[in-house]
Amino acid sequence: MREVDLKENYGVYIRGGFLGALIFFILIFLFVPEMKVKPYKLKKDIVTIVEEVSTQLERFIEPPKMERPKVAIEAESEEEATDATIASTEFEEVVIPTRHTGPEVEAIPFFRVEVKPKLIYSPPPKYPESARELGITGTTVIQAVVDVDGSVINPVIIKSSGSDILDMAALNAVKKYKFTPGRQRDKYVRVRVQIPIVFKLK
């Protein structure tokens, strides 16, 4: 009789079991707190890589300066320098274009004048101390006009030594030069001359 009841009620028991299990799981979801799962992170070791960089200092050669005409600058003082010399008192006419800041002075080229000017007073240029300490040498060529009284006017630099301080010293010295005036047909005339000044260290 017991076995007959089990067989007849088998379906009821099965459905009841599923229903009970379903209610059990629903209660679990409702009353059990939600678990928050944190994603797993791999631990990383921080490694600092120090790269050694060797720095090499490169020496740059300064490009040569462009030659440019310069205006006369007054000398600061008149001190003798035995190692700054006049290259030659025989002037050679060389046609070099240059710009004059003042009015053009009419003068006869040196090679055309009948009686040429002669240098009678030439104080040596002051060798700038800063140039001496740095070992700077060079030759500055000054073009000027010997006036009818033998004084020098309108001196300009037509060839730079490559050093502004040497050029200025040469320009200041030439402004103090004295010449015998040039003559043309028994008349004193202005004569254009060129004077090279050599700066060298002993």
Backbone hydrogen bonds, N-H to C=O, Kabsch-Sander energy under -0.5 kcal/mol:
donor,donor_aa,acceptor,acceptor_aa,energy
5,D,1,M,-1.8
6,L,2,R,-1.9
7,K,3,E,-2.0
8,E,4,V,-2.3
9,N,5,D,-2.4
10,Y,7,K,-0.8
13,Y,9,N,-2.4
14,I,10,Y,-2.3
15,R,11,G,-2.5
16,G,12,V,-2.6
17,G,13,Y,-2.5
18,F,14,I,-2.6
19,L,15,R,-2.6
20,G,16,G,-2.6
21,A,17,G,-2.7
22,L,18,F,-2.5
23,I,19,L,-2.7
24,F,20,G,-2.2
25,F,21,A,-2.4
26,I,22,L,-2.3
27,L,23,I,-2.2
28,I,24,F,-2.0
29,F,25,F,-2.2
30,L,26,I,-1.9
31,F,27,L,-2.6
32,V,28,I,-2.3
36,K,34,E,-0.6
37,V,35,M,-0.7
38,K,36,K,-0.7
46,I,44,K,-0.6
47,V,45,D,-0.6
48,T,46,I,-0.5
49,I,47,V,-0.6
50,V,48,T,-0.6
51,E,49,I,-0.6
52,E,50,V,-0.6
53,V,51,E,-0.6
54,S,52,E,-0.5
55,T,53,V,-0.6
56,Q,54,S,-0.5
57,L,55,T,-0.5
58,E,56,Q,-0.6
60,F,58,E,-0.6
62,E,60,F,-0.6
79,E,77,S,-0.8
84,A,81,A,-1.4
85,T,83,D,-0.6
85,T,198,V,-2.8
87,A,85,T,-0.5
87,A,196,P,-2.3
88,S,196,P,-0.6
91,F,89,T,-0.8
94,V,92,E,-0.6
96,I,94,V,-0.9
106,E,104,E,-0.5
108,I,190,R,-2.9
110,F,192,R,-1.0
112,R,109,P,-1.4
113,V,109,P,-1.0
113,V,110,F,-0.6
114,E,183,R,-0.5
115,V,183,R,-2.5
116,K,114,E,-0.7
118,K,180,T,-0.7
120,I,178,K,-2.6
121,Y,178,K,-1.7
127,Y,125,P,-0.5
132,R,128,P,-2.3
133,E,129,E,-2.5
134,L,130,S,-1.6
135,G,131,A,-0.6
135,G,132,R,-0.8
136,I,131,A,-2.8
138,G,199,F,-2.2
140,T,197,I,-2.7
141,V,159,K,-2.4
142,I,140,T,-0.6
142,I,195,I,-2.9
143,Q,156,V,-3.0
144,A,193,V,-2.4
145,V,153,I,-2.6
146,V,191,V,-3.3
147,D,145,V,-0.7
147,D,151,S,-3.2
150,G,147,D,-1.9
152,V,177,Y,-0.6
153,I,145,V,-2.7
156,V,143,Q,-2.8
157,I,70,K,-0.7
158,I,141,V,-2.2
158,I,156,V,-0.6
159,K,141,V,-1.4
167,D,163,S,-2.2
168,M,164,D,-2.3
169,A,165,I,-1.8
170,A,166,L,-2.4
171,L,167,D,-2.4
172,N,168,M,-2.4
173,A,169,A,-1.8
174,V,170,A,-2.3
175,K,171,L,-1.5
176,K,173,A,-1.5
177,Y,174,V,-1.6
178,K,121,Y,-2.1
179,F,150,G,-2.3
180,T,118,K,-2.3
182,G,189,V,-0.7
183,R,115,V,-2.0
184,Q,187,K,-3.0
189,V,182,G,-2.3
191,V,146,V,-1.9
192,R,108,I,-2.4
193,V,144,A,-2.7
195,I,142,I,-3.6
197,I,140,T,-3.5
198,V,85,T,-3.1
198,V,196,P,-0.5
199,F,138,G,-3.3
199,F,197,I,-0.5
200,K,83,D,-2.1
200,K,198,V,-0.6
